[in-house]
Every structure is written in C-alpha cells, then in structure tokens.
Amino acid sequence: MQELSKRLFDLTISLGGIIFLLPIFFIIGLVITLESKGGIFFKQIRVGRYGHDFTLYKFRTMKLQSEKLGQLTIGAKDSRITRVGLFLRKFKLDELPQIWNVLKGDMSLVGPRPEVRKYVNLYTPQQLKVLQVKPGITDYASILYFNENELLGKSEHPEETYINIIMPEKLSINLQYVNNHHRGKDMAILWNTLLRILHLNH
C-alpha cells in the first residue's frame, strides 16, 4: 500500500512538473544549443532497482565526448563543463529531465541516487541493499554532498576520494533510508533539497 501511494505521488508530481516546466525546458534547451554543439540532453546508463539498467536523462552540461575522459566531474575546475553547464549544475537544473524517468517508473522523486555500473560493481553485499528501492532524483546524501564536485576538485586523486570516502558515506546514509522510509521523510527530503538549491540551508 505504501509503495502504491508513493507511485501515485510520483506520477502526480512528475506529470504536473513536466507540464509546468515546459517553457523552462525550452529556454534551457535553447541556451545549450546556442553555446555548444551537440544535443540538448545527456543520456547515461545507470543501475536501478534490483540491479536493472535504465537510461537516465539530464540536460547536457559538458562538451561532446566528455564522458570518454572520465565519469566523475570536479566542479568549476573541470574544463569539460560549459559555461551554461556550470550555471545549470549550480542550481541542479540539469537534473530536471529526470522527471521523465520518474513518470516512466525508472525512478522516484526521493530515493538513493542511481550510480553507473562501474561503481555499483564495487558495492559490498550490504551496500547492494540500496537497490531494493527505486533510485531517486534526491535523497539525504545528495543534500549532504550538494557540493560533491567541488570536494572532488580539491582532491589530488578524485576517483580514489570518491570510491574510498564519499561513496561509502553516501551508501551508509542511503541504507538508513532504505530501512526506514515513509511519506513524511520523503516530504522532508524534498523540502530540504529545495532549501539547499536556493542556498537557504547550509
């Protein structure tokens, strides 16, 4: 019953969000196209519930073929990111197309952020339990590590920092969510995410 209620909530918000945000989508798509060559959207295979792959959508914030140079980004120091991309990332606007993933049922509004297969393959059996729920657009770990790219940018070895420090800490937070999640907690996460994006909650 709780899962059905969450799905109905996701459907209502995602459908309304797509309709409401269409003009903003158009404007963002236009400025992306004017600044650099390539499509409006960035698509990437992520690992979803029960370990099933799905295609995640974002607004493109990097130059073409950038992913071939690595899947981690390191904030403003990353020369692959466009000027428009920096702005979109600052306010998490690049994540908006994932509303479509929510509508399709690949994701939920709230849940552990989906990871690429490369890093999921490093999960311990305990950490793999985060795949018992649908991944989400936001979660407590995303709020805590809102400036993750900047943190990685300060590291001499970004990937090692991510694998050995950031990823385990985020998974620990997400496991707590998996073991105890409900509508009230989801609403709190959505509200705190909005405050964090508006820089009202540090």
Residue frames relative to the residue before (quaternion, step in Angstrom):
aa qw qx qy qz dx dy dz
M 1.0000 0.0000 0.0000 0.0000 0.00 0.00 0.00
Q 0.6500 0.5182 -0.3122 0.4599 3.57 0.97 -0.88
E 0.6577 0.5121 -0.3089 0.4580 3.57 1.01 -0.84
L 0.6356 0.5176 -0.3252 0.4716 3.59 1.01 -0.80
S 0.6425 0.5248 -0.3161 0.4603 3.58 0.98 -0.84
K 0.6571 0.5051 -0.3099 0.4659 3.57 0.98 -0.86
R 0.6456 0.5219 -0.3212 0.4556 3.58 1.00 -0.82
L 0.6489 0.5070 -0.3194 0.4690 3.59 0.95 -0.81
F 0.6264 0.5270 -0.3248 0.4738 3.58 1.07 -0.78
D 0.6533 0.5164 -0.3042 0.4626 3.58 0.95 -0.93
L 0.6630 0.5131 -0.3052 0.4516 3.57 0.91 -0.92
T 0.6647 0.5169 -0.3028 0.4464 3.57 0.90 -0.92
I 0.7110 0.4542 -0.2616 0.4689 3.57 0.82 -1.01
S 0.6808 0.4967 -0.3052 0.4434 3.61 0.89 -0.88
L 0.6567 0.4964 -0.3154 0.4721 3.60 0.96 -0.82
G 0.6650 0.4823 -0.2987 0.4857 3.57 0.94 -0.88
G 0.6424 0.5424 -0.3182 0.4380 3.56 1.02 -0.80
I 0.6476 0.5180 -0.3213 0.4573 3.58 0.94 -0.85
I 0.6645 0.4959 -0.3060 0.4679 3.58 0.93 -0.89
F 0.6909 0.4907 -0.2757 0.4538 3.58 0.87 -0.99
L 0.7582 0.4243 -0.2052 0.4505 3.58 0.96 -0.89
L 0.3694 0.7646 -0.4729 0.2351 3.61 1.22 -0.06
P 0.6686 0.4826 -0.3321 0.4580 3.67 0.83 -0.81
I 0.6453 0.5072 -0.3180 0.4745 3.60 1.05 -0.78
F 0.6033 0.5489 -0.3464 0.4633 3.59 1.04 -0.75
F 0.6558 0.5231 -0.3062 0.4500 3.56 0.94 -0.94
I 0.6732 0.4959 -0.2967 0.4614 3.59 0.89 -0.95
I 0.6568 0.5018 -0.3117 0.4686 3.59 0.91 -0.91
G 0.6495 0.5195 -0.3154 0.4570 3.59 0.94 -0.86
L 0.6458 0.5341 -0.3145 0.4459 3.56 1.01 -0.81
V 0.7058 0.4540 -0.2825 0.4646 3.61 0.80 -0.95
I 0.5972 0.5442 -0.3655 0.4622 3.60 1.10 -0.60
T 0.6721 0.5071 -0.2854 0.4579 3.56 0.94 -0.95
L 0.6764 0.5061 -0.2950 0.4465 3.58 0.97 -0.84
E 0.7054 0.4846 -0.2813 0.4340 3.59 1.02 -0.70
S 0.8375 -0.0091 0.0545 0.5437 3.59 0.84 -0.86
K 0.5754 -0.5933 0.4441 0.3461 3.52 -1.24 0.50
G 0.5895 0.5718 -0.4317 0.3732 3.53 -1.16 0.64
G 0.6574 -0.5233 0.3716 0.3947 3.54 -1.28 0.15
I 0.6262 -0.5412 0.4149 0.3779 3.52 -1.34 0.20
F 0.7862 0.3356 -0.1487 0.4971 3.54 0.97 -0.90
F 0.2558 -0.7095 0.6346 0.1690 3.52 -1.28 0.58
K 0.1059 -0.7999 0.5901 0.0268 3.56 -0.79 1.04
Q 0.0340 0.8010 -0.5939 0.0671 3.55 -0.94 0.90
I 0.4302 -0.6837 0.5238 0.2702 3.56 -1.05 0.77
R 0.0222 -0.7844 0.6195 -0.0208 3.56 -0.81 1.07
V 0.4833 -0.6505 0.5063 0.2950 3.54 -1.31 0.34
G 0.1738 -0.8203 0.5418 0.0583 3.55 -0.67 1.13
R 0.8172 -0.2401 0.1853 0.4901 3.53 -1.26 -0.46
Y 0.8428 0.1112 -0.1440 0.5065 3.54 -1.04 0.92
G 0.6550 -0.5619 0.3030 0.4042 3.58 1.20 0.51
H 0.4775 0.6744 -0.4386 0.3532 3.59 1.25 0.21
D 0.4286 -0.7037 0.5085 0.2498 3.58 -0.94 0.89
F 0.0410 0.7687 -0.6382 0.0017 3.55 -1.22 0.56
T 0.4898 -0.6527 0.4918 0.3036 3.57 -1.25 0.36
L 0.1905 -0.7828 0.5875 0.0766 3.56 -0.68 1.16
Y 0.2394 -0.7888 0.5558 0.1079 3.56 -1.01 0.88
K 0.0446 0.7552 -0.6533 0.0297 3.52 -1.16 0.79
F 0.5207 -0.5419 0.5142 0.4133 3.54 -1.29 0.11
R 0.4933 -0.6683 0.4647 0.3067 3.57 -0.95 0.83
T 0.0723 -0.8142 0.5761 0.0023 3.57 -0.79 1.07
M 0.7157 0.4061 -0.2347 0.5174 3.57 1.29 -0.06
K 0.6174 -0.5305 0.4275 0.3933 3.53 -1.31 0.28
L 0.6679 -0.5200 0.3541 0.3977 3.54 -1.23 0.48
Q 0.8406 0.1977 -0.1748 0.4730 3.55 -1.20 0.72
S 0.3487 0.7751 -0.4741 0.2299 3.61 1.24 0.22
E 0.6192 0.5839 -0.3536 0.3880 3.58 1.01 -0.75
K 0.5754 0.6011 -0.3771 0.4067 3.58 1.16 -0.50
L 0.6748 0.4880 -0.2818 0.4765 3.59 1.24 -0.46
G 0.7562 -0.2923 0.1832 0.5561 3.58 1.30 0.04
Q 0.4118 -0.7402 0.4855 0.2165 3.55 -1.11 0.73
L 0.6254 0.4915 -0.3492 0.4953 3.59 1.27 -0.10
T 0.1859 -0.7583 0.6107 0.1323 3.55 -1.14 0.65
I 0.2558 -0.8026 0.5309 0.0924 3.54 -1.10 0.76
G 0.7064 -0.5154 0.2679 0.4045 3.55 0.84 1.04
A 0.8407 -0.2046 0.1465 0.4796 3.55 -1.24 -0.58
K 0.6120 0.5663 -0.3498 0.4270 3.59 1.18 -0.46
D 0.5931 0.5821 -0.3589 0.4250 3.57 1.24 -0.36
S 0.3254 -0.7951 0.4855 0.1620 3.57 -0.35 1.27
R 0.5601 0.6150 -0.3865 0.3984 3.59 1.24 -0.22
I 0.6326 0.5526 -0.3273 0.4328 3.57 1.18 -0.53
T 0.4007 -0.7160 0.5220 0.2329 3.58 -0.91 0.92
R 0.6550 -0.5024 0.3737 0.4231 3.58 -1.25 0.24
V 0.6401 0.4941 -0.3159 0.4964 3.56 1.00 -0.81
G 0.6268 0.5642 -0.3224 0.4298 3.54 1.05 -0.82
L 0.6275 0.5394 -0.3337 0.4516 3.58 1.01 -0.78
F 0.6564 0.5017 -0.3040 0.4744 3.56 0.99 -0.85
L 0.6637 0.5096 -0.3088 0.4521 3.57 0.87 -0.93
R 0.6692 0.5000 -0.2964 0.4630 3.58 0.98 -0.86
K 0.6090 0.5801 -0.3544 0.4086 3.59 1.01 -0.81
F 0.7871 0.2707 -0.1293 0.5389 3.57 0.97 -0.88
K 0.4855 -0.7074 0.3979 0.3249 3.58 1.32 0.40
L 0.3165 0.7671 -0.5022 0.2434 3.59 1.15 0.53
D 0.5716 0.6006 -0.3796 0.4104 3.58 1.19 -0.46
E 0.6380 0.5490 -0.3184 0.4362 3.59 1.22 -0.44
L 0.4657 0.7362 -0.4207 0.2534 3.61 1.19 -0.39
P 0.6429 0.5371 -0.3589 0.4116 3.67 0.89 -0.70
Q 0.5421 0.6207 -0.4094 0.3915 3.59 1.20 -0.25
I 0.4334 0.6577 -0.4696 0.3988 3.57 1.30 -0.01
W 0.6117 0.5434 -0.3361 0.4664 3.57 1.15 -0.68
N 0.6260 0.5291 -0.3297 0.4685 3.59 1.06 -0.76
V 0.6354 0.5190 -0.3184 0.4749 3.57 1.08 -0.77
L 0.6513 0.5186 -0.3101 0.4591 3.57 0.94 -0.90
K 0.6718 0.4981 -0.2875 0.4669 3.58 1.02 -0.82
G 0.5065 -0.6580 0.4235 0.3622 3.56 1.14 -0.57
D 0.4539 0.6794 -0.4541 0.3551 3.59 1.28 0.12
M 0.8016 0.1567 -0.0253 0.5764 3.53 1.09 -0.82
S 0.3228 -0.6795 0.6119 0.2442 3.51 -1.42 0.08
L 0.6311 -0.5040 0.3962 0.4367 3.58 -1.21 0.20
V 0.7911 0.1522 -0.0592 0.5895 3.56 1.01 -0.85
G 0.4259 0.6645 -0.5325 0.3058 3.54 -0.93 0.96
P 0.6937 -0.4560 0.3249 0.4531 3.61 -1.20 0.24
R 0.5073 -0.6522 0.4652 0.3177 3.57 -0.90 0.89
P 0.4398 -0.7064 0.4816 0.2752 3.62 -0.87 0.90
E 0.2646 -0.7765 0.5614 0.1092 3.54 -1.02 0.87
V 0.5324 -0.5869 0.4873 0.3670 3.58 -1.27 0.31
R 0.6675 -0.5409 0.3384 0.3839 3.55 -1.16 0.63
K 0.5763 0.6185 -0.3734 0.3820 3.59 1.02 -0.77
Y 0.7522 0.3774 -0.2104 0.4975 3.58 0.90 -0.89
V 0.5830 0.5643 -0.3786 0.4453 3.59 1.11 -0.57
N 0.6126 0.5658 -0.3431 0.4323 3.58 1.09 -0.68
L 0.6612 0.4952 -0.3019 0.4760 3.59 1.26 -0.30
Y 0.4688 0.6945 -0.4368 0.3272 3.61 1.26 -0.17
T 0.4304 -0.6448 0.5632 0.2860 3.55 -1.20 0.60
P 0.6791 -0.4658 0.3451 0.4503 3.63 -1.19 0.24
Q 0.6407 0.5178 -0.3234 0.4656 3.59 1.03 -0.76
Q 0.6807 0.4977 -0.2909 0.4520 3.59 0.91 -0.90
L 0.5904 0.5936 -0.3579 0.4135 3.59 1.14 -0.60
K 0.5242 0.6478 -0.4064 0.3748 3.59 1.24 -0.28
V 0.5362 0.6146 -0.4188 0.3991 3.61 1.20 -0.31
L 0.6260 0.5495 -0.3347 0.4406 3.59 1.22 -0.39
Q 0.4800 0.6720 -0.4336 0.3607 3.59 1.27 0.13
V 0.7377 0.3018 -0.1998 0.5699 3.58 1.25 -0.34
K 0.6137 -0.5330 0.4129 0.4108 3.57 -1.23 0.32
P 0.4747 -0.6359 0.5117 0.3294 3.57 -1.05 0.65
G 0.2599 -0.7985 0.5282 0.1257 3.57 -1.16 0.49
I 0.6166 -0.5184 0.4354 0.4019 3.52 -1.36 0.11
T 0.8085 0.0310 -0.0003 0.5877 3.56 1.07 -0.70
D 0.0128 0.7689 -0.6392 0.0104 3.54 -1.31 0.42
Y 0.7173 -0.4290 0.3087 0.4540 3.58 -1.28 0.07
A 0.6362 0.5401 -0.3319 0.4397 3.59 1.02 -0.78
S 0.6336 0.5318 -0.3274 0.4566 3.59 1.06 -0.74
I 0.6405 0.5124 -0.3189 0.4750 3.56 1.08 -0.73
L 0.6676 0.5043 -0.2933 0.4626 3.57 0.93 -0.94
Y 0.7755 0.2614 -0.1321 0.5592 3.57 0.99 -0.86
F 0.0774 0.8375 -0.5319 0.0989 3.55 0.95 0.93
N 0.7635 0.3049 -0.1604 0.5462 3.59 1.07 -0.78
E 0.1041 0.8483 -0.5113 0.0907 3.55 1.06 0.77
N 0.6523 0.5328 -0.3260 0.4294 3.59 0.91 -0.87
E 0.6541 0.5036 -0.3115 0.4707 3.55 1.03 -0.80
L 0.6163 0.5401 -0.3377 0.4632 3.58 1.06 -0.74
L 0.6667 0.4904 -0.2966 0.4766 3.56 0.96 -0.85
G 0.6230 0.5638 -0.3284 0.4315 3.55 1.12 -0.69
K 0.6699 0.4890 -0.2914 0.4767 3.57 1.19 -0.51
S 0.6094 0.5686 -0.3418 0.4342 3.56 1.28 -0.24
E 0.4729 -0.6601 0.5054 0.2919 3.55 -1.07 0.73
H 0.7733 0.1712 -0.0933 0.6034 3.57 1.20 -0.54
P 0.2159 -0.8485 0.4690 0.1157 3.59 0.38 1.28
E 0.6916 0.4797 -0.3075 0.4438 3.59 0.79 -0.90
E 0.6392 0.5099 -0.3303 0.4716 3.59 0.99 -0.75
T 0.6315 0.5270 -0.3260 0.4660 3.57 1.03 -0.78
Y 0.6594 0.5071 -0.3090 0.4611 3.55 0.96 -0.85
I 0.7125 0.4722 -0.2648 0.4464 3.58 0.78 -1.03
N 0.7835 0.3886 -0.1830 0.4489 3.57 0.84 -0.97
I 0.7840 0.2985 -0.1570 0.5211 3.59 1.13 -0.54
I 0.7685 0.3970 -0.2216 0.4502 3.57 0.47 -1.22
M 0.6856 0.5036 -0.3048 0.4284 3.60 0.74 -0.99
P 0.6715 0.4793 -0.3249 0.4624 3.67 0.83 -0.81
E 0.6531 0.5115 -0.3250 0.4541 3.60 0.98 -0.78
K 0.6553 0.5027 -0.3115 0.4699 3.58 0.98 -0.81
L 0.6497 0.5149 -0.3144 0.4624 3.57 1.01 -0.79
S 0.6158 0.5447 -0.3407 0.4560 3.57 1.05 -0.74
I 0.6497 0.5021 -0.3009 0.4850 3.58 1.00 -0.86
N 0.6835 0.4998 -0.2861 0.4485 3.57 0.92 -0.91
L 0.6137 0.5418 -0.3514 0.4542 3.58 1.08 -0.63
Q 0.6077 0.5365 -0.3501 0.4694 3.58 1.10 -0.65
Y 0.6359 0.5195 -0.3201 0.4726 3.57 1.07 -0.78
V 0.6468 0.5327 -0.3205 0.4417 3.59 0.90 -0.94
N 0.7104 0.4699 -0.2521 0.4593 3.56 0.99 -0.87
N 0.8090 0.0753 -0.0268 0.5824 3.58 1.19 -0.38
H 0.3005 0.7435 -0.5493 0.2347 3.56 0.10 1.27
H 0.0625 0.7766 -0.6205 0.0886 3.52 -1.12 0.81
R 0.7355 -0.4406 0.2765 0.4341 3.58 -1.27 0.27
G 0.6488 0.5313 -0.3305 0.4330 3.59 0.91 -0.86
K 0.6604 0.4973 -0.3040 0.4734 3.57 0.98 -0.85
D 0.6339 0.5305 -0.3295 0.4562 3.59 1.00 -0.80
M 0.6559 0.5058 -0.3136 0.4643 3.58 0.93 -0.86
A 0.6393 0.5232 -0.3229 0.4619 3.58 1.03 -0.78
I 0.6459 0.5141 -0.3163 0.4674 3.58 1.01 -0.82
L 0.6498 0.5104 -0.3197 0.4637 3.60 0.93 -0.85
W 0.6657 0.5055 -0.3003 0.4595 3.58 0.93 -0.89
N 0.6929 0.4657 -0.2823 0.4726 3.59 0.88 -0.89
T 0.5862 0.5542 -0.3672 0.4630 3.58 1.16 -0.52
L 0.6475 0.5142 -0.3110 0.4686 3.57 0.95 -0.91
L 0.6563 0.5044 -0.3132 0.4655 3.59 0.91 -0.89
R 0.6597 0.5123 -0.3116 0.4530 3.58 0.97 -0.83
I 0.6388 0.5217 -0.3252 0.4626 3.57 1.00 -0.80
L 0.7085 0.4300 -0.2425 0.5043 3.56 1.05 -0.80
H 0.4269 -0.7334 0.4249 0.3152 3.56 1.39 0.13
L 0.4426 0.6801 -0.4629 0.3567 3.55 1.06 0.79
N 0.7471 0.2927 -0.1677 0.5728 3.57 1.31 -0.14
H 0.0022 0.8308 -0.5540 0.0536 3.61 -0.14 1.27
